[in-house]
Amino acid sequence: MAKEKKLSTPAASRIVVKVGTRLLTHDTGKLNLGYMEKLARELADLCNQGHEVILVSSGSIGAGRGRLNITRNPISIPEKQAIAAVGQGILVQIYEKLFAEYGLNVGQILLTRTDLVSRRRYINACNTVLTLLKLGVVPIINENDSVSVEELKFGDNDRLSALVAGLSDAHLLIILTDIDGLYDKNPRKHSDADLIPYVEKIDESIKAGAEKSHDDLATGGMITKLQAAEVATSSGVGMYIANGFDPGVVSRLVKGEHVGTYFQPQKEYLSRRKRWIAFGQVPRGSVTIDSGACNAIRSEGKSLLPVGVVAVEGVFAEGDLVTVKDPEGNELARGLTNFSSEELLWIQKRSSSDVANIIERPVAEEVIHRDNLVIY
C-alpha cells in the first residue's frame, strides 16, 4: 500500500500550493498574520530560485467572520456568501502587502465550478494563469464563495487546486493542512494510526482511511484531498499532503525531501482537453451500456455506439457531459454525448445505420466519440 520514494523536482518548475482555512486563521476566526507572512516569504524565495508559484488560498469566510465579529454557529448560506464577500477583499489585500515586501506582485482569480464547465471559459482561465506567471505575478486563486452555493457545501478548494494544477501543467501540487499527511485511520481518534508516506494508486484501501472532517471554518477533509489527488495524478501532476505548520515544509518538498504523503502521477495521463471533460464539467445524466460495449470502449479503445446503450437517465442535451455506467451500475467513463436524452431513448439498442432514419437532423454514428470519452 505504501513505500518510501524521493521526489526529484525540476530545477525550474511550476508549483501549486494550496493552503487551508485552519492554517490561515486563529481559533478566534481572525487571520493568522504571522503564518501568512511566513508563507509569503517562503513562496517568494521559491520564485527567486526560478520556480513559478500559484497559490490556491482558502480563508475568505474565516477572514470575513473575524472582521465582522461573527462567532455564532450555524450561519446561513446567504450569511456565508456575504461574509465571504467581505473576507475576499481582506485576504487579497494582506497577500498583496506581504508579497510586495519581497518585490512580487499578486493577481487574484475567483473561480466557481461553472467557470470550468464552458470550454471557452476553461481555456480563458488557463490563459489568465499562464499569462500572470509569464509576467512574474503570483496568481492567488480562490473559489468565489460570495456567489457559490455548491462549493461552500462541498469545500472544493482541494479539488480546485488540482484542477488548477492540471490546467496550468504544473509539476507539483502541495496541499498544506493541519495534519502530517494521509493515515490509514483517523490519527485524532486512533493513537495507533500509521502515516502513509507514498501512494502509487488510490484504491479502496487508501480511501478507507479517509474520513470527512466536520469543521465550522474548514469545509473540506481528507476525502476531498483524495479526490484532489485523483484529479492531479490523472493530469500527470504529483501531489503532496503535508503539515503546513511544519517550518519550511514547502521549500523542503521542492528540494526533494520527503515529508507527508506523496501521490505518484500516472504515467499515461490525460490530455488537457480530456482533463476538462473528466473534471471540469458536471454530468447532466447517465447512460448504462451492455457488457459488449464495456469491452469495446475499455479494452479496444472504441467509441460508444447506440447499439450498446441499454438505459438512459436524466435530461441532457447534445454536447452535454454524461457518465457511462456498466451493467452493474458502476461508473466506467465520462464523455460528451452527440445526442440528447430524448433522442437516445429513441435510438438505444439500435444499429448505427438506423439512426439517420430515426433522428431528423444530421447526426454522428457514435453516441460518444472516443476522442470525447474519458475511461476510468
C-alpha positions in Angstrom: 0.0 0.0 0.0 2.8 2.4 0.8 6.6 2.7 0.3 9.2 5.4 0.6 10.1 7.3 -2.5 12.0 10.5 -3.1 10.7 13.1 -5.5 13.1 14.9 -7.8 11.7 18.3 -8.7 13.0 20.1 -11.8 15.4 23.0 -11.1 12.8 25.5 -12.5 9.3 24.2 -12.1 5.7 25.2 -11.8 4.3 24.6 -8.3 0.7 24.9 -7.0 0.4 25.4 -3.2 -3.0 25.1 -1.6 -3.4 26.4 2.0 -6.5 25.8 4.1 -8.5 27.9 6.4 -7.2 26.2 9.6 -3.7 27.3 8.8 -4.7 30.8 7.9 -6.9 31.6 10.9 -6.6 31.5 14.7 -9.2 29.8 16.8 -10.9 33.2 17.2 -11.6 33.1 13.4 -9.3 36.1 12.7 -6.5 35.8 10.3 -3.1 34.4 11.4 -0.9 37.1 10.0 2.3 35.6 11.3 1.6 32.4 9.4 0.6 34.3 6.2 3.9 36.3 6.4 6.0 33.2 6.7 4.1 31.6 3.8 4.5 34.6 1.6 8.3 34.8 2.4 8.8 31.1 1.6 6.9 31.3 -1.7 8.7 34.5 -2.7 12.0 32.7 -2.1 10.9 29.9 -4.4 10.1 32.5 -7.1 13.6 34.0 -6.6 15.0 30.5 -7.2 13.3 30.4 -10.6 10.2 28.5 -9.8 6.7 29.6 -10.8 4.3 29.6 -7.9 0.5 29.5 -7.9 -1.3 29.9 -4.6 -4.7 28.5 -4.0 -5.9 30.0 -0.8 -8.9 29.4 1.4 -9.8 31.7 4.2 -12.2 34.2 2.9 -15.0 33.1 5.2 -12.7 33.0 8.2 -11.4 36.4 7.4 -14.9 37.8 6.9 -16.1 36.3 10.2 -13.2 37.7 12.0 -13.7 41.2 10.6 -17.4 41.2 11.3 -17.0 39.5 14.7 -19.5 36.7 13.8 -18.7 33.8 16.2 -22.1 32.1 16.4 -22.9 28.8 14.7 -24.5 27.8 12.5 -24.7 30.6 9.9 -26.9 30.5 6.8 -25.8 30.2 3.2 -26.7 33.9 2.4 -24.7 34.9 5.5 -21.7 32.8 4.4 -21.8 34.4 1.0 -22.0 37.9 2.5 -19.2 37.1 4.9 -17.0 35.7 2.0 -17.6 39.0 0.0 -16.1 40.9 2.9 -13.3 38.3 3.5 -12.1 38.1 -0.1 -11.1 41.7 -0.2 -9.3 41.4 3.2 -7.5 38.3 2.2 -6.1 39.5 -1.1 -5.1 42.9 0.4 -3.0 41.2 3.0 -1.4 38.9 0.5 -0.7 41.9 -1.8 1.1 43.8 1.1 3.1 40.7 2.1 4.3 39.7 -1.3 5.1 43.3 -2.2 7.6 43.4 0.7 9.6 40.8 -1.3 9.2 42.6 -4.7 6.4 40.5 -6.1 3.0 41.3 -7.5 -0.1 39.2 -7.0 -3.2 38.8 -9.1 -6.5 37.4 -7.7 -8.6 35.0 -9.7 -12.0 34.0 -8.2 -13.5 30.9 -9.8 -16.5 28.6 -9.4 -17.1 25.2 -10.9 -19.3 26.8 -13.6 -16.3 28.8 -14.8 -14.7 25.5 -15.8 -17.8 23.9 -17.4 -17.6 26.1 -20.5 -14.7 25.0 -22.8 -14.1 28.7 -23.7 -14.0 29.8 -20.1 -11.8 26.9 -19.1 -9.3 28.0 -21.8 -9.6 31.6 -20.7 -8.9 30.7 -17.1 -5.8 28.7 -18.3 -4.6 31.6 -20.4 -5.0 34.1 -17.5 -3.0 31.9 -15.1 -0.2 31.3 -17.6 0.0 35.0 -18.6 0.2 36.1 -15.0 3.1 33.6 -14.5 4.8 35.0 -17.7 4.6 38.5 -16.2 6.2 37.3 -13.0 3.0 37.7 -11.0 1.9 35.2 -8.3 -1.7 34.1 -9.1 -3.8 33.8 -5.9 -6.9 31.7 -6.6 -9.9 31.0 -4.5 -13.4 29.8 -5.1 -15.9 32.6 -5.4 -17.7 31.8 -2.2 -19.7 35.0 -2.3 -21.9 33.7 -5.2 -21.3 29.9 -5.0 -23.5 27.5 -3.0 -22.2 24.1 -4.1 -18.6 25.0 -3.4 -19.5 26.2 0.1 -21.3 23.0 0.8 -18.6 20.6 -0.6 -15.4 22.5 0.2 -13.9 22.2 -3.2 -10.7 24.3 -2.8 -8.8 21.0 -2.6 -10.3 19.9 -5.9 -9.9 23.4 -7.3 -6.2 23.3 -6.6 -5.9 20.0 -8.5 -7.9 21.4 -11.4 -5.6 24.5 -11.5 -2.5 22.2 -11.4 -3.9 20.3 -14.4 -4.9 23.3 -16.5 -1.6 25.0 -15.8 0.5 21.9 -16.5 2.2 22.2 -13.1 5.0 19.9 -12.0 3.8 19.6 -8.4 0.8 20.2 -6.2 1.3 20.7 -2.5 -1.8 20.7 -0.3 -1.0 22.1 3.2 -3.2 21.1 6.0 -3.0 20.8 9.8 -2.0 17.1 10.0 1.1 15.3 8.8 -0.4 13.6 5.8 -2.7 10.6 4.9 -3.1 8.0 7.6 -4.5 4.5 7.5 -7.1 5.7 10.0 -8.0 9.0 11.7 -5.0 9.9 13.9 -7.2 12.2 16.0 -9.3 9.2 17.0 -6.8 6.3 16.9 -3.4 6.5 18.6 -2.1 3.6 16.5 -2.7 5.3 13.2 0.2 5.0 10.7 1.2 7.6 8.2 1.1 6.5 4.6 4.2 8.1 3.0 3.7 7.1 -0.6 0.7 6.2 -2.7 1.2 4.7 -6.1 -2.5 4.1 -6.8 -5.6 5.4 -5.0 -7.7 2.3 -4.3 -10.3 1.3 -1.8 -7.8 0.5 0.9 -6.4 4.1 0.7 -9.9 5.6 0.7 -10.9 3.6 3.7 -8.6 5.6 5.9 -10.0 8.9 5.0 -12.8 10.5 7.0 -14.6 13.7 6.2 -13.9 16.5 8.7 -16.7 18.4 10.4 -15.4 21.9 10.9 -17.1 25.3 11.0 -14.1 27.0 9.3 -12.6 24.3 7.2 -15.1 22.9 4.8 -13.0 20.1 3.4 -11.4 16.9 4.8 -9.2 14.0 3.8 -11.9 12.8 1.4 -11.7 16.0 -0.7 -7.9 15.7 -0.6 -8.0 12.2 -2.0 -10.4 13.4 -4.7 -7.9 16.2 -5.5 -5.2 13.6 -5.7 -7.2 11.6 -8.3 -7.6 14.7 -10.4 -4.0 15.7 -10.1 -2.4 12.3 -10.7 -4.7 11.7 -13.7 -3.4 15.0 -15.1 0.2 14.0 -14.7 0.9 16.1 -11.6 2.5 14.7 -8.5 0.8 15.7 -5.2 1.9 16.0 -1.6 -0.3 16.3 1.5 1.8 17.9 4.2 1.5 19.7 7.5 1.6 23.4 6.9 2.7 24.2 10.4 5.9 22.3 9.8 8.6 25.0 9.3 9.8 25.5 5.7 7.8 22.5 4.5 7.2 23.8 1.0 10.8 24.6 0.4 11.9 21.2 1.7 9.4 19.4 -0.5 10.6 21.3 -3.6 14.2 20.4 -2.8 13.3 16.7 -2.7 12.9 16.0 1.0 10.1 13.5 1.7 7.6 14.9 4.1 3.9 13.9 4.5 2.2 11.8 1.8 3.2 11.8 -1.9 0.8 10.7 -4.6 2.6 9.3 -7.7 1.3 10.8 -11.1 0.0 8.4 -13.7 2.5 7.7 -16.5 -0.3 7.8 -19.1 -2.1 10.9 -18.0 -5.0 12.7 -19.7 -4.6 15.4 -22.3 -5.7 18.9 -21.3 -8.9 18.6 -23.3 -9.7 15.3 -21.6 -8.9 16.8 -18.2 -11.6 19.3 -18.9 -14.1 16.6 -20.0 -13.3 14.4 -16.9 -13.0 17.0 -14.2 -14.1 20.5 -15.4 -17.7 19.7 -16.0 -20.8 18.5 -14.1 -22.5 15.4 -15.6 -26.1 16.1 -16.7 -27.2 12.5 -16.9 -26.0 8.9 -17.5 -26.2 6.0 -19.9 -25.9 2.4 -19.0 -24.3 0.1 -21.5 -24.1 -3.7 -22.0 -21.0 -5.9 -21.4 -20.1 -5.9 -25.1 -19.9 -2.1 -25.2 -17.9 -2.1 -22.0 -15.3 -4.3 -23.5 -15.2 -2.3 -26.8 -14.5 1.1 -25.1 -12.3 -0.2 -22.2 -10.2 -2.9 -23.9 -10.3 -1.9 -27.6 -10.5 1.9 -27.3 -13.6 2.3 -29.4 -16.4 4.8 -29.4 -19.7 4.2 -27.8 -22.4 3.2 -30.3 -26.2 3.3 -29.9 -26.5 -0.5 -30.0 -24.6 -0.7 -26.7 -26.8 1.6 -24.8 -29.5 -0.2 -22.7 -30.7 2.6 -20.4 -30.8 6.4 -20.2 -31.2 8.6 -17.0 -31.6 12.3 -16.6 -32.4 15.1 -19.0 -29.5 16.4 -21.1 -28.8 18.0 -24.5 -26.5 17.3 -27.4 -22.9 18.2 -26.3 -23.6 17.7 -22.5 -21.3 15.6 -20.3 -22.8 12.2 -19.3 -21.5 9.4 -17.2 -21.3 5.9 -18.7 -22.2 3.0 -16.4 -21.5 -0.7 -16.8 -24.4 -3.3 -16.3 -23.8 -3.3 -12.5 -24.2 0.5 -12.3 -20.6 1.3 -11.7 -19.2 4.4 -13.4 -17.0 3.3 -16.3 -16.3 6.5 -18.2 -17.5 10.1 -18.9 -18.0 11.8 -22.2 -19.7 14.4 -24.4 -22.8 13.0 -25.9 -23.8 13.6 -29.6 -27.5 13.1 -28.7 -30.0 14.5 -26.3 -31.5 12.2 -23.7 -34.8 12.2 -25.7 -33.0 11.1 -28.8 -31.1 8.4 -27.0 -34.3 6.9 -25.8 -35.4 6.5 -29.4 -32.1 5.0 -30.7 -30.8 2.9 -27.8 -30.1 -0.7 -28.8 -30.4 0.3 -32.4 -27.8 -0.1 -35.2 -25.9 3.0 -36.2 -27.3 2.5 -39.8 -30.8 3.1 -38.4 -30.1 6.3 -36.6 -30.3 8.6 -39.6 -33.8 7.4 -40.3 -34.9 8.0 -36.7 -33.3 11.3 -35.9 -34.5 14.1 -38.2 -31.2 16.1 -38.3 -27.6 15.4 -39.4 -26.2 13.0 -36.8 -23.0 11.2 -35.9 -22.7 7.4 -35.8 -21.4 7.4 -32.2 -23.2 8.3 -29.0 -19.8 9.4 -27.7 -16.8 9.5 -29.9 -13.6 8.1 -28.4 -11.9 11.5 -28.6 -14.6 12.8 -26.3 -14.6 9.8 -23.9 -12.6 9.5 -20.7 -12.3 6.0 -19.3 -11.6 5.3 -15.6 
